[in-house]
């Protein structure tokens, strides 16, 4: 929907999604006190997950093996 940001977003995919080299990006926004500040970008790639914080702070990368261990804790 153009114009307004959704407060909550969820997605359920019952089919396989083909990930190319660039992967898929999700832009994450904060709506705390209506500031609407961008928190960062989550990239889902063939190699793993990459979190890129807004304003160029250090990025965080997790391979799929490390992400699996992280979610299973």
Secondary structure, 3 states (H helix, E strand, C coil): CCCCCCCCCCCCCCCCCCCCCCCEEEEEECCHHHCCCEEEEEEECCCEEEEEEHHHCCCEEEEHHHHHHHHHC
